[in-house]
């Protein structure tokens, strides 16, 4: 039986988008209550009844989210221009080696703006 799992995470962080034109509000330092969703898909293990235990997903994702929480994202390696798009790819690259079932990473920086990355 093929199934999809979705797990949501949150973190607070500040950033600025230095490549935007002068006067753009996002070029200035500001913060967000970021939301991250990971989607996994695959076959359910008949013995456990799980694709993956949510606790096992958390063991992989929580330390990566902790790297971002209450940070100035521009100071982190690979995030000198931390758009939602770049952040989604940054997260994918850290999660995919351990979560083979990863299908997508969604990053939302506001309640009505989000980006979905499905790997390359």
LINZI-V134161 format. One record per residue. N is the residue number from 1. RES is the residue in one letter. OMEGA is omega as a letter, one per 30 degrees, with the letter a starting at -180 (999 if undefined). BURIAL is I if it has 16 or more other C-alpha atoms within 10 Angstrom, else O. Layout:
n/res/omega/burial
N/RES/OMEGA/BURIAL
N/RES/OMEGA/BURIAL
This chain:
n/res/omega/burial
1/X/l/O
2/X/a/O
3/X/l/O
4/X/l/O
5/X/l/I
6/X/l/O
7/X/a/O
8/X/l/O
9/X/l/O
10/X/l/I
11/X/l/I
12/X/l/I
13/X/l/I
14/X/l/I
15/X/l/I
16/X/a/I
17/X/a/I
18/X/a/I
19/X/l/O
20/X/a/O
21/X/l/O
22/X/a/O
23/X/l/O
24/X/a/O
25/X/a/O
26/X/l/I
27/X/l/I
28/X/l/O
29/X/l/O
30/X/a/O
31/X/l/I
32/X/l/O
33/X/a/O
34/X/l/I
35/X/l/I
36/X/l/I
37/X/l/I
38/X/l/I
39/X/l/I
40/X/l/I
41/X/l/I
42/X/a/I
43/X/l/O
44/X/l/O
45/X/a/O
46/X/a/O
47/X/a/O
48/X/a/O
49/X/a/O
50/X/l/O
51/X/l/I
52/X/l/I
53/X/l/O
54/X/l/O
55/X/l/O
56/X/l/O
57/X/l/I
58/X/l/O
59/X/l/O
60/X/a/O
61/X/a/I
62/X/l/O
63/X/l/O
64/X/l/O
65/X/l/I
66/X/l/O
67/X/a/O
68/X/a/I
69/X/l/I
70/X/l/O
71/X/l/I
72/X/a/I
73/X/a/I
74/X/a/I
75/X/a/O
76/X/l/O
77/X/l/O
78/X/a/O
79/X/l/I
80/X/l/I
81/X/a/I
82/X/l/I
83/X/l/I
84/X/a/I
85/X/a/I
86/X/l/I
87/X/l/I
88/X/l/I
89/X/l/I
90/X/l/I
91/X/l/I
92/X/a/I
93/X/l/O
94/X/a/O
95/X/a/I
96/X/a/I
97/X/a/O
98/X/a/O
99/X/a/I
100/X/a/O
101/X/a/I
102/X/a/I
103/X/a/I
104/X/l/I
105/X/l/I
106/X/l/I
107/X/l/I
108/X/l/I
109/X/l/I
110/X/a/O
111/X/a/O
112/X/l/O
113/X/a/O
114/X/a/I
115/X/l/I
116/X/l/I
117/X/a/I
118/X/l/O
119/X/a/O
120/X/999/O
